[in-house]
Amino acid sequence: MEKIKTSQSRRSFLKSSMLAGGGLMISFSGLGKLVSSENIDLKNVADEWNEITGYIKITPDNIIKILNPNPEFGQNVMTSLPMIVAEELDVDWKKVIVEMGPHDNVKLGPQFTGGSNSVRMYWKPLREAGAAARQMLRDAAAQTWSVPVDEVTTKAGLLYHEKSGKSGTYGEFASKAAANPIPKGIKLKDVKSFNVVGSSSRNVEGSKIVTGKPLFGIDSKVDGMLIAMIEHPPAFGKKLKSFDASETLKMPGIKDVFTIKLYEDGFEQGGFDTRTFNDLLVVVGNTTWEVMSARKKLKVTWEQITESKETVAGFRGKTEVVIPAELETTSAQLAKMVEFAKKPAQQLRRDGDPETAFAKAAQVLERTYTAPFLAHNCMEPMNFFAHVTDEKALFIGPHQAPGWIEPTLSKVLNMPADKIEIQMTRMGGGFGLRAYGHYMTEAALISRKMKAPIKLVYSREDDMTYGIYRPMYTATYRAALDANKNLIAFHVKGGGIPEHPIHANRFPAGAVDNYLAEGWAIPSNITIGAFRAPRSNFNAAAEQSFLDELAETMGKDPIDLRLELLKRAKENPVGKNNEYDADRYAGVLKLVREKSGWNNSESKKYSRGVAAYFCHNSYAAHVVDVVKKDGQPYVEQVFSAIDCGVVINPDAAVNMVQGAVVDGIGNALYGGLTHKDGAPEQNNFNRYRMIRHKEAPKKIDVSFVKSDTDPTGLGEPPFPPVFAAVANALYKATGKRYYDQPFGKHVEINSPRM
């Protein structure tokens, strides 16, 4: 494993990493082969890189380094974000080294990976950084050659003055350019002139990944490092009462056993400071195996918590959260949701007079949908390296939002933020879970206690039983039809544990004269958090399943019904707060209808379902084709249509959509976590069903709407509508509607269509 000397400065560490061949380059020939930076002649590299802007460094020998600002967990921002810089910099992509930037929110911006925001958030800043650097290099060349700057042109990392015949590399002028002020208001390229953005490039870390190079937080290792693991309560609603570690301390390699308190009483949490268990029992030793073995020897007594309240300073201001004391069981949770659904709820949106419309309706369609808690199940279990001393703190590991955890670490350690260094590693999955900072805070407190560098490691069982799940949801949808089967009113009332899933201003809001959206929530001590497309992942599943059944009730094709409603929302919208663009929404439906051959003769051999959804500023539609395989339903192929604005790296974008589709199918058919007396009943993959290789579709055909619109989200938008497309296809296969996730436990294949 790679050893990192903690005595190095951030600058020297970045430099030594590059000199050791840590970067990668891509030859710019579409999918050309990856070239290691070891193949670049580094013999004469200057001792110091010339920093042109915070993202760009150039040597006199014209080696160009572009720093990736955002944490990488498989969405390929390590490639796509530097491509944006390279486009405006007008650099030869074969001369580029890409490197993960350090945590530095002054030079590198917010550095948050989540909410499908990486490209959208950095699109303009990175373009401006590249364009500004190019202008600084042109200025430096013009000064050196004593020519007007307007006469200096660039191409692929070279500067030219056509009249005099002079030319030079960026590297020749990097030192002078670095001394110039960064210009403002530089004109950016027209999208139509792009040649890097919009062309497919392989993952810059692909070679390292397939050859097993140390990239992930769990690879971190320094001299004298110890391993720590935590013993947490076996159930939500319990806490540590007492323990006996006498046998544990006799085990080989064990250094200490002690308790820590994650937050002191009265600590005001930030939006990503979610905690599940506050009083934790820690085992520290030399190796992971020794610590895991010794932890089994602990004798621990747990007791039930008492009800409490805590203040969370989230994105919408401070809120008081109730933490009930009960030991929750899934069957009781479901019963409680049924009870709460009958009570008055918070009104989220009202258009027209829905009550009167329902009272006068000739027909009312009403359906209720449910979904269980889901665990994130990142391939790389939670881990973090920490070395905390009296003077400073170093952290190395996988985290989606280093800038948001830094203030918490500063408060917990009582240490100024400028004494805290966070080095970001590649993440083995995140899906929202790694936006939360509890495991970094735990690592920090353990290191401070031990006065040594430590790596905190969760086992898979620790990870799955620790909480921060996708919430448990339910929603009831109602549609009112007149005597001619026209839609005259729409009502959705949704709730959950411990939050509701409803996005009140999304489709079909704005397309129905009489519309009502309501939400309610039940407090819980089971901690929840962001899960790929938060709330949308359930909301889309229920809404799009209901629209499919509504279309059948109205005697309409399901795509036609959606397009009719979107036409109304465009031409004569109801209300003023509709979040979606009806044209773009209709665009993905029309594209997926075309690409799938929705009603052609070839499609007749499949049981076919469709769904579409808007979230994270983008639009996605899927057609799912189900066949019978070994007596069970099998999603054989999927057609996907996406509108996410400008696509940076087409092949990588296709891969992201394909991953979302497989993830959605797996969660729709199999995903679910249940509780009994507060204890999770699934704690590893032998009990928590994941989709298997043989169950993935043979074909996932992805198409993008051609667009000059600035990029919007892509990591999350394709995921939510998959659930409903699967449910709607299963209905065609079985003749039965599916209202409760996961669908796999209810499926019986009996349709002659198969």
TORROLO-132829 format. One record per residue (C-alpha): residue in one letter; x, y, z. Coordinates in steps of 0.25 Angstrom, whole numbers, plus 5000, padded with zeros to 4 digits. Each point is the difference from the previous one (the first is absolute). Example, Ala and Ser with C-alpha at 12.3 -4.5 7.8 and 13.67 -1.06 7.14 Angstrom:
! TORROLO-132829
a504949825031/s500650144998/
//
This chain:
! TORROLO-132829
m500050005000/e500450144997/k500750075012/i499750155003/k501050075009/t499150105008/s501250095002/q499950054986/s499450134996/r498749994991/r500850074989/s501249905001/f499149885001/l499350044987/k501350024993/s500649875005/s498749924996/m500150064986/l501549964999/a499749865004/g499249994988/g498750025008/g499350074988/l499449954988/m499850054986/i499049974989/s500450014985/f499050094994/s499549904989/g498649975005/l500349875008/g501550004998/k500849925009/l500450055014/v501450065002/s500650005013/s500850135004/e501249915002/n500150014985/i500150155000/d501550055001/l500150055014/k501550015001/n500050154999/v498750035007/a500250135008/d500049995015/e498750085001/w498850004991/n499550134994/e498650025006/i499250074989/t498749995007/g499649925012/y499749884991/i501150014990/k501549985002/i501150004988/t501449975000/p501150074991/d500049864992/n498550024997/i499549895009/i498650055004/k499349955012/i498550025003/l499549985014/n498649945001/p499350075011/n498949915004/p500049865007/e499949884991/f499149885002/g499849944987/q499350114993/n501350044992/v500150145004/m501549975001/t500050004985/s498850094996/l500350125009/p501450014995/m499549994985/i499250135003/v501350075004/a500849944988/e498950054990/e500150145003/l501550005003/d500249944986/v501049905004/d500549874994/w499249905008/k501249904998/k500950105008/v499050005012/i500249945014/v498849995008/e500150005015/m499050005012/g500150145006/p500250015015/h498850065008/d500250154998/n498650074999/v500750134998/k500749964987/l499249884995/g498650045004/p498949925008/q500649864997/f498749935002/t499649884993/g498549985001/g498650044995/s500549974986/n500750145001/s501549984997/v499950044985/r498950095002/m500750085011/y501350004994/w499650024985/k500250155000/p501250015010/l500849904993/r499850064987/e500350145005/a501349945007/g500549944987/a499650124991/a500750095011/a501349924999/r500050004985/q499950155000/m501150015011/l500949924991/r499650084987/d500350135008/a501449945005/a500349974985/a499650134995/q500950075010/t501249924997/w499850014985/s499650155001/v498849984992/p498550035002/v499349895008/d498850004990/e501049944990/v500549885009/t499249884997/t500049865006/k499949854996/a500249885008/g500950065010/l500850084991/l500050164998/y500250064986/h500250144994/e499749984986/k500650134995/s501449985006/g500049854999/k500349995014/s499449885009/g500349945013/t499449905010/y499150035012/g501249965008/e500950104995/f499150115005/a499449945012/s500950075010/k499750144994/a498649964999/a499949965015/a500550135004/n498850074993/p498750035007/i498949914996/p499150074990/k498550015002/g498850004990/i500849914990/k499149964988/l499749855000/k500049914988/d498749984992/v499549865003/k500049964986/s501550024999/f500349905011/n501049894996/v500349945014/v498750015007/g499049914992/s501149904996/s500149875008/s501249985008/r500449895009/n500050005015/v501350075004/e500249905012/g499549884992/s501449944999/k500250015015/i498749945003/v500249884992/t501449985005/g499650015014/k500850125003/p499750075014/l499050104997/f498949995011/g500050045014/i500149865005/d501449994993/s500550115009/k501249965009/v501150085008/d501149955009/g499549985014/m498549994996/l499049935008/i498749944997/a498750045007/m498649934999/i498750045008/e499049925007/h498750074999/p498749965006/p499349884994/a498750074998/f499550144997/g499450065013/k501149935009/k501350065006/l501249955007/k499849985015/s501349925004/f501149914994/d501149905004/a501250004991/s500949925009/e500049884990/t500150104988/l501350065006/k500649875001/m499949974985/p501350024991/g500350144994/i498950075008/k500450145005/d498850055008/v498550005002/f499250125004/t498850084998/i499850134992/k498950104999/l499750044986/y499450145004/e500050065013/d498750045006/g499450124994/f500849994987/e499250074988/q500149914988/g500250044986/g499249954988/f500949884998/d500449975015/t499049895001/r500349915011/t499449865003/f500749965013/n500750115009/d500749915011/l500949914992/l500949885005/v501450004992/v501049894999/v501450044995/g501149914995/n501149974990/t499249934989/t498649994995/w499949855002/e500550025014/v499050115004/m498949924993/s500349875008/a500250085013/r498750074999/k499249875001/k500649985014/l499350135005/k498949985011/v499050114998/t498750045007/w499150094992/e498850085005/q498850074994/i500150154997/t499050105005/e499350104991/s500850124996/k500150124991/e501250064993/t500250134991/v500549984986/a500450124992/g499749954986/f499850074987/r498750065003/g500450055014/k500049945013/t499049895004/e499749925012/v500049854998/v499349915009/i500749875003/p499049905005/a500449895010/e499249884994/l500649874994/e499450014986/t499549874992/t499750014985/s498549945002/a499750115010/q500650104992/l499149974988/a498850005009/k500450135006/m500150064985/v498649954997/e499550075012/f500850134997/a499550004986/k498550025005/k500450125008/p500050154995/a501450034994/q500850124996/q499550064987/l501150024990/r499350054988/r498550034996/d499550044986/g498550024998/d499049935008/p500449855001/e499049975011/t498850044991/a500649934988/f500149875007/a498650015006/k499450024986/a500949904993/a499449894992/q501249915003/v501150005010/l501349924999/e500749985013/r501349925003/t501050005011/y501549964999/t501149975010/a501549985000/p500949955011/f501350065006/l501249984991/a501549985004/h501050074991/n500949884999/c501250074995/m501049904995/e501150065008/p499550005015/m500150135008/n501550045004/f500850125003/f501550025004/a500250115010/h501350055007/v499650115010/t501150075009/d499950125008/e500550094989/k499349944987/a499149894995/l500249924987/f498849924994/i500149914988/g498849934994/p498749994992/h499050115003/q499050074991/a500050145007/p501450035007/g499650155001/w498749975008/i500749915010/e501250095002/p499250105009/t499549885009/l501449945001/s500550145004/k498950015011/v500249865005/l501550015001/n500050155004/m501050024989/p500150114989/a499549964987/d501450044994/k500649895008/i499249894994/e500449944987/i499149904993/q500649924988/m498949944992/t500149864994/r499249934990/m498749945006/g499549864998/g498650054999/g499250115007/f498650014995/g499850115011/l500549935012/r501450065000/a499550145000/y499849975015/g501250025009/h499849925013/y501149904996/m501050114998/t499650065013/e500149865007/a501449984993/a500450145005/l499649975015/i500749865000/s501350064994/r500050115011/k499849905011/m501149904995/k500950124997/a500449924987/p499549994985/i498949904999/k499149954989/l498649985004/v499349884992/y498649955000/s499749864997/r498849974990/e499149975012/d500450135007/d499750084987/m498649934998/t499550015014/y500550155003/g498950074994/i499950124991/y499149924991/r499050044989/p498750035007/m498849915001/y498950064991/t498549994997/a499250094990/t498549994996/y499650064986/r498650034996/a499550044987/a498650064997/l499449974986/d498750064994/a499049924992/n500850014987/k501349955008/n500650135000/l501050035011/i499450115009/a500849995013/f501249945006/h500449985014/v501349945007/k500249985015/g501349945004/g500749975012/g501249935006/i500949965012/p500650105003/e499750094988/h499050014988/p500449984986/i499150104993/h500550104990/a498750094999/n500450084988/r500449904990/f499249934989/p498849984999/a499950135009/g499850114989/a499249914991/v498749975008/d499050115004/n499749955013/y501349955008/l500349975014/a501349955006/e500249975015/g501149945009/w500249945014/a501149935007/i500249915012/p501250035010/s501049885001/n501349975007/i500449934987/t501050104993/i499750034985/g500850084990/a500150034985/f499949884991/r500250014985/a499050104996/p499450025014/r498550005001/s499949994984/n500449865001/f498749965006/n499150124995/a500349964986/a499749855002/a498750035006/e499550114991/q500549944987/s499349875004/f498750075003/l500150084987/d500149864992/e498849955007/l499250134998/a500349994985/e499449864999/t498850055008/m499850124990/g500349904988/k501250084996/d501449964996/p500950035012/i501050084992/d498950084993/l499350035014/r501350065005/l500250084987/e498650065001/l500250045014/l501450064997/k499350084988/r499050065009/a501150045010/k500750074989/e498950074993/n499150035012/p500749975013/v499349995013/g500850085011/k501350075000/n501049915008/n500149894990/e501449955001/y500149934986/d500150044986/a498949934993/d500750004986/r501349935005/y499149905008/a499249974987/g501349994993/v500549885007/l498749934999/k500050024985/l501449964999/v499849875008/r498849974992/e500850014987/k501249935004/s499249885007/g499149994988/w498950015011/n498849934992/n500749934989/s499949864996/e501449965007/s499550055013/k498849915001/k500949885005/y500350085013/s499250055012/r500350144999/g499950125010/v500450144999/a500350115010/a500650145000/y500450105011/f500650145002/c501050025012/h501350075002/n499750094988/s500049894990/y499049914993/a500049854998/a499149894994/h500249854999/v499349894993/v500249875007/d499849864993/v499749885008/v500049864996/k499949875007/k501349935004/d500149875008/g498650035004/q500350145006/p499950144994/y501250054994/v500350144995/e500649964986/q500250144995/v499850155003/f499950124991/s500450135007/a499850144996/i500750125008/d500050154999/c501150055009/g500550124991/v501449994994/v500649865002/i501550025004/n500549864997/p499049914993/d500549865002/a500150035015/a498650065000/v499549884994/n500749915010/m499450095011/v498649984995/q500249854998/g500549995015/a498750085004/v499149904993/v500749885006/d499950065014/g498650034998/i499649874995/g500749935012/n499450095010/a498649994994/l500049855000/y500849975012/g500450115009/g499550015014/l500450015015/t499149965011/h500150025015/k499549915012/d500150075014/g500950114994/a501049904994/p500349994985/e499649864995/q500950014988/n501550035004/n500849944988/f499749964986/n499649865004/r498750065005/y500050134992/r499649974986/m500850074989/i499949984985/r500949904994/h500850004987/k499149914993/e498850085003/a500550134994/p499450034986/k500749954988/k499850134993/i499950155006/d499850094988/v500350155004/s499750124992/f500250155004/v499250114995/k500950094992/s500150135007/d500850135002/t499450025014/d501050015011/p500249865006/t499149965011/g499949875009/l500349864995/g500549925012/e498649995006/p498950044990/p500049864992/f499849925013/p498650045005/p499149964988/v500749874999/f499149945011/a498750044994/a500449954986/v500349875006/a498749995008/n499250044987/a500749894992/l499849905011/y498550044999/k500049964985/a500749875003/t499149965012/g498750074998/k500350055015/r500350145005/y501150025010/y499950105011/d501049955010/q501550004999/p500849914998/f499149954988/g500849874999/k499449945013/h498650014993/v500349964986/e499349884994/i500149984985/n498849944994/s499750094988/p499949934986/r500650124994/m501449945005/
//
